[in-house]
Amino acid sequence: MSTKHLLDAKGLKCPLPTLMVDGKMRKNEVKPGDVLEVVADCPTFENDIKSWCTRNKKVLVFIRDEGGIKRCQIQF
């Protein structure tokens, strides 16, 4: 059974939001099949997280702009 996690990275400048996602993966805080939802307001977050997902072979379920806040879901 998958679990949904939330990471609020608003107010942090890139690359910190992406590094926090990476840290959760490396610390095994998210397991295979889990979904991590991330909210961030850094202007480069979208490109950073897309590249991170590609490098780490994770599925970017969606990313959308909610009035300057980027919200995405990553499946591990």
C-alpha atoms as an extended CHARMM CRD file, in Angstrom:
* protein
*
        76  EXT
         1         1  MET       CA              0.0000000000        0.0000000000        0.0000000000  PROA      1               0.0000000000
         2         2  SER       CA              1.3940000000        3.3900000000       -0.9580000000  PROA      2               0.0000000000
         3         3  THR       CA              1.5600000000        6.3490000000        1.3760000000  PROA      3               0.0000000000
         4         4  LYS       CA              1.2200000000       10.0110000000        0.4410000000  PROA      4               0.0000000000
         5         5  HSD       CA              3.7230000000       12.4080000000        2.0070000000  PROA      5               0.0000000000
         6         6  LEU       CA              3.7560000000       16.2170000000        1.9030000000  PROA      6               0.0000000000
         7         7  LEU       CA              6.8250000000       18.4280000000        1.7320000000  PROA      7               0.0000000000
         8         8  ASP       CA              6.2320000000       22.1680000000        2.1270000000  PROA      8               0.0000000000
         9         9  ALA       CA              9.2980000000       23.9240000000        0.7070000000  PROA      9               0.0000000000
        10        10  LYS       CA              7.7500000000       27.3650000000        0.2610000000  PROA      10              0.0000000000
        11        11  GLY       CA             10.1550000000       30.1880000000        1.0410000000  PROA      11              0.0000000000
        12        12  LEU       CA             13.2530000000       28.1360000000        0.2270000000  PROA      12              0.0000000000
        13        13  LYS       CA             15.4700000000       29.0510000000       -2.6990000000  PROA      13              0.0000000000
        14        14  CYS       CA             16.5690000000       26.4320000000       -5.1930000000  PROA      14              0.0000000000
        15        15  PRO       CA             18.2250000000       24.0170000000       -5.0340000000  PROA      15              0.0000000000
        16        16  LEU       CA             17.0250000000       23.4990000000       -1.4260000000  PROA      16              0.0000000000
        17        17  PRO       CA             13.5280000000       22.1520000000       -2.2690000000  PROA      17              0.0000000000
        18        18  THR       CA             15.0190000000       19.5480000000       -4.6190000000  PROA      18              0.0000000000
        19        19  LEU       CA             17.7500000000       18.6960000000       -2.1100000000  PROA      19              0.0000000000
        20        20  MET       CA             15.0500000000       18.1000000000        0.5040000000  PROA      20              0.0000000000
        21        21  VAL       CA             13.2960000000       15.6650000000       -1.8560000000  PROA      21              0.0000000000
        22        22  ASP       CA             16.6200000000       13.9180000000       -2.4370000000  PROA      22              0.0000000000
        23        23  GLY       CA             17.2390000000       13.7250000000        1.3160000000  PROA      23              0.0000000000
        24        24  LYS       CA             13.8670000000       12.0670000000        1.9110000000  PROA      24              0.0000000000
        25        25  MET       CA             14.7550000000        9.4520000000       -0.6960000000  PROA      25              0.0000000000
        26        26  ARG       CA             18.2400000000        8.8220000000        0.6930000000  PROA      26              0.0000000000
        27        27  LYS       CA             16.9510000000        8.5160000000        4.2690000000  PROA      27              0.0000000000
        28        28  ASN       CA             14.3150000000        6.0220000000        3.0610000000  PROA      28              0.0000000000
        29        29  GLU       CA             11.5170000000        8.2700000000        4.3240000000  PROA      29              0.0000000000
        30        30  VAL       CA              9.6240000000        7.4700000000        1.1230000000  PROA      30              0.0000000000
        31        31  LYS       CA              9.3040000000        3.8720000000        0.0100000000  PROA      31              0.0000000000
        32        32  PRO       CA              8.8090000000        2.4360000000       -3.4850000000  PROA      32              0.0000000000
        33        33  GLY       CA              5.2400000000        3.1580000000       -4.5480000000  PROA      33              0.0000000000
        34        34  ASP       CA              4.8320000000        6.1180000000       -2.1680000000  PROA      34              0.0000000000
        35        35  VAL       CA              3.8160000000        9.5300000000       -3.5000000000  PROA      35              0.0000000000
        36        36  LEU       CA              5.5390000000       12.6900000000       -2.3160000000  PROA      36              0.0000000000
        37        37  GLU       CA              3.6510000000       15.9330000000       -2.8840000000  PROA      37              0.0000000000
        38        38  VAL       CA              5.8830000000       18.9930000000       -2.8840000000  PROA      38              0.0000000000
        39        39  VAL       CA              4.8970000000       22.6540000000       -2.8140000000  PROA      39              0.0000000000
        40        40  ALA       CA              7.5590000000       25.2560000000       -3.5470000000  PROA      40              0.0000000000
        41        41  ASP       CA              7.6920000000       28.8480000000       -4.7130000000  PROA      41              0.0000000000
        42        42  CYS       CA             11.2320000000       28.9790000000       -6.0860000000  PROA      42              0.0000000000
        43        43  PRO       CA             11.1390000000       30.0850000000       -9.7450000000  PROA      43              0.0000000000
        44        44  THR       CA             13.4970000000       27.3180000000      -10.9440000000  PROA      44              0.0000000000
        45        45  PHE       CA             11.8480000000       24.4870000000       -8.9840000000  PROA      45              0.0000000000
        46        46  GLU       CA              9.9220000000       23.1050000000      -11.9670000000  PROA      46              0.0000000000
        47        47  ASN       CA             13.0400000000       22.5650000000      -14.0890000000  PROA      47              0.0000000000
        48        48  ASP       CA             15.0630000000       21.3170000000      -11.1090000000  PROA      48              0.0000000000
        49        49  ILE       CA             12.5340000000       18.6950000000      -10.0330000000  PROA      49              0.0000000000
        50        50  LYS       CA             11.9700000000       17.4830000000      -13.6130000000  PROA      50              0.0000000000
        51        51  SER       CA             15.7260000000       16.9290000000      -13.9910000000  PROA      51              0.0000000000
        52        52  TRP       CA             15.9250000000       15.2460000000      -10.5810000000  PROA      52              0.0000000000
        53        53  CYS       CA             13.1020000000       12.8380000000      -11.4510000000  PROA      53              0.0000000000
        54        54  THR       CA             14.7810000000       11.9210000000      -14.7380000000  PROA      54              0.0000000000
        55        55  ARG       CA             18.1760000000       11.3310000000      -13.0630000000  PROA      55              0.0000000000
        56        56  ASN       CA             16.6680000000        9.2620000000      -10.2710000000  PROA      56              0.0000000000
        57        57  LYS       CA             14.1390000000        7.3710000000      -12.4070000000  PROA      57              0.0000000000
        58        58  LYS       CA             11.1390000000        8.6230000000      -10.4350000000  PROA      58              0.0000000000
        59        59  VAL       CA              7.7420000000        9.3750000000      -11.9530000000  PROA      59              0.0000000000
        60        60  LEU       CA              6.6760000000       13.0160000000      -11.9700000000  PROA      60              0.0000000000
        61        61  VAL       CA              2.9180000000       12.4760000000      -11.7790000000  PROA      61              0.0000000000
        62        62  PHE       CA              2.1480000000       16.1660000000      -12.3170000000  PROA      62              0.0000000000
        63        63  ILE       CA              3.4810000000       19.6370000000      -11.7640000000  PROA      63              0.0000000000
        64        64  ARG       CA              1.2800000000       22.7070000000      -11.8990000000  PROA      64              0.0000000000
        65        65  ASP       CA              1.4690000000       26.3970000000      -11.1350000000  PROA      65              0.0000000000
        66        66  GLU       CA             -1.0160000000       27.5830000000       -8.5440000000  PROA      66              0.0000000000
        67        67  GLY       CA             -0.4820000000       31.3200000000       -8.6970000000  PROA      67              0.0000000000
        68        68  GLY       CA              3.2750000000       31.3420000000       -8.1840000000  PROA      68              0.0000000000
        69        69  ILE       CA              3.3060000000       28.2040000000       -6.0560000000  PROA      69              0.0000000000
        70        70  LYS       CA              4.4090000000       25.0470000000       -7.8410000000  PROA      70              0.0000000000
        71        71  ARG       CA              2.7530000000       21.8220000000       -6.6940000000  PROA      71              0.0000000000
        72        72  CYS       CA              3.9780000000       18.4640000000       -7.8700000000  PROA      72              0.0000000000
        73        73  GLN       CA              3.6010000000       14.8040000000       -7.0480000000  PROA      73              0.0000000000
        74        74  ILE       CA              6.4450000000       12.3300000000       -7.4080000000  PROA      74              0.0000000000
        75        75  GLN       CA              5.9160000000        8.5880000000       -7.2850000000  PROA      75              0.0000000000
        76        76  PHE       CA              8.8070000000        6.6310000000       -5.8500000000  PROA      76              0.0000000000
